[in-house]
């Protein structure tokens, strides 16, 4: 590759400057998100969605919840219940859910096996007035 015009000093300078600005903008956005989450934690409670409109801006907090089976605990429990066909190298969540639906397995059989986590997302958009 002889075409050195693809990478120039100006492009390198621009790249470094934009990377620096990106880090600063991300820091500022993270601080704002933290403030918004603190507000919603106080007003609607932790892990609760909410929204607020100020003038022509609306801020919303969405909450996503995911569940997964704790690998070690679930494998041990399924072995105790002699349901080894539900175990691959990790708990087979699809087969476990099917077994639950078919009544082969009860929810309380897996008590302590499910890990629930949630994440919060902030959206800010300008709305038409």
C-alpha positions as CSV (number, residue, x, y, z in Angstrom):
1,X,0.0,0.0,0.0
2,X,1.7,3.1,-1.2
3,X,-1.1,5.5,-0.9
4,X,-0.2,7.4,2.3
5,X,-2.8,10.1,1.7
6,X,-5.4,7.8,3.4
7,X,-3.7,8.6,6.7
8,X,-2.5,12.1,7.1
9,X,-1.2,14.1,10.1
10,X,-4.3,16.3,9.9
11,X,-6.5,13.2,10.1
12,X,-4.5,11.8,13.1
13,X,-4.8,15.2,14.9
14,X,-8.6,15.3,14.1
15,X,-9.0,11.7,15.4
16,X,-7.2,12.4,18.7
17,X,-9.2,15.6,19.2
18,X,-12.5,14.0,18.5
19,X,-11.6,11.1,20.8
20,X,-10.9,13.5,23.6
21,X,-14.1,15.4,22.9
22,X,-16.1,12.1,22.8
23,X,-14.7,11.1,26.3
24,X,-15.7,14.5,27.7
25,X,-19.2,14.4,26.2
26,X,-19.7,10.8,27.5
27,X,-18.6,12.0,31.0
28,X,-21.1,14.9,30.8
29,X,-23.9,12.6,29.5
30,X,-23.2,10.0,32.3
31,X,-23.4,12.8,34.9
32,X,-26.7,14.0,33.5
33,X,-28.1,10.4,33.4
34,X,-27.0,9.9,37.0
35,X,-28.9,13.1,38.0
36,X,-32.0,12.0,36.0
37,X,-31.9,8.5,37.6
38,X,-31.5,10.1,41.1
39,X,-34.6,12.2,40.4
40,X,-36.7,9.2,39.2
41,X,-35.4,7.1,42.1
42,X,-36.7,9.8,44.5
43,X,-40.0,10.5,42.7
44,X,-41.2,7.1,41.4
45,X,-38.8,4.7,43.2
46,X,-35.8,2.6,42.3
47,X,-36.3,0.3,39.3
48,X,-39.5,2.1,38.3
49,X,-40.2,3.7,35.0
50,X,-41.3,7.3,34.9
51,X,-41.5,10.4,32.7
52,X,-41.6,14.1,33.0
53,X,-42.2,17.0,30.5
54,X,-40.6,20.4,30.8
55,X,-41.5,22.9,28.2
56,X,-41.0,21.1,24.9
57,X,-38.7,18.4,26.3
58,X,-39.7,15.0,27.7
59,X,-37.5,12.8,29.8
60,X,-38.4,9.1,30.3
61,X,-36.8,6.4,32.3
62,X,-37.4,2.9,31.0
63,X,-36.5,-0.2,33.1
64,X,-35.4,-3.4,31.4
65,X,-35.5,-6.6,33.5
66,X,-33.8,-9.8,32.6
67,X,-33.7,-13.1,34.4
68,X,-31.3,-15.9,34.0
69,X,-30.6,-19.1,36.0
70,X,-27.7,-19.2,38.3
71,X,-25.6,-21.9,36.6
72,X,-24.2,-23.8,39.6
73,X,-27.3,-23.7,41.8
74,X,-29.6,-24.7,38.9
75,X,-27.5,-27.6,37.8
76,X,-27.3,-28.9,41.3
77,X,-31.0,-28.6,41.8
78,X,-31.9,-30.3,38.5
79,X,-29.5,-33.1,39.4
80,X,-31.2,-33.5,42.8
81,X,-34.6,-33.6,41.0
82,X,-33.1,-36.3,38.7
83,X,-33.8,-34.1,35.7
84,X,-30.4,-34.4,34.1
85,X,-31.9,-34.2,30.6
86,X,-32.5,-30.5,31.3
87,X,-28.8,-29.9,31.8
88,X,-26.3,-29.1,29.1
89,X,-23.0,-27.7,30.2
90,X,-25.3,-25.0,31.5
91,X,-28.9,-25.0,32.4
92,X,-31.0,-25.2,29.2
93,X,-33.4,-22.3,29.8
94,X,-35.6,-23.2,26.9
95,X,-36.1,-26.8,28.1
96,X,-36.5,-25.6,31.7
97,X,-39.3,-23.2,30.6
98,X,-40.9,-26.0,28.6
99,X,-40.7,-28.3,31.6
100,X,-42.3,-25.6,33.8
101,X,-45.1,-25.1,31.2
102,X,-45.7,-28.9,31.0
103,X,-45.8,-29.2,34.8
104,X,-42.8,-31.5,35.0
105,X,-41.1,-28.8,37.1
106,X,-42.6,-26.4,39.6
107,X,-41.5,-22.8,40.1
108,X,-40.7,-23.5,43.7
109,X,-38.4,-26.3,42.6
110,X,-36.1,-23.6,41.2
111,X,-36.4,-21.2,44.1
112,X,-33.1,-19.4,44.5
113,X,-31.9,-20.4,41.0
114,X,-33.2,-17.4,39.0
115,X,-31.0,-14.2,38.9
116,X,-33.0,-11.1,38.1
117,X,-31.3,-8.0,37.0
118,X,-32.5,-4.7,35.6
119,X,-31.0,-1.8,33.8
120,X,-32.2,1.8,33.5
121,X,-32.2,3.8,30.3
122,X,-32.8,7.5,30.0
123,X,-34.2,9.0,26.8
124,X,-34.4,12.8,26.1
125,X,-36.2,14.1,23.1
126,X,-37.5,17.4,21.9
127,X,-41.3,17.2,21.3
128,X,-43.4,19.4,18.9
129,X,-45.2,22.1,20.8
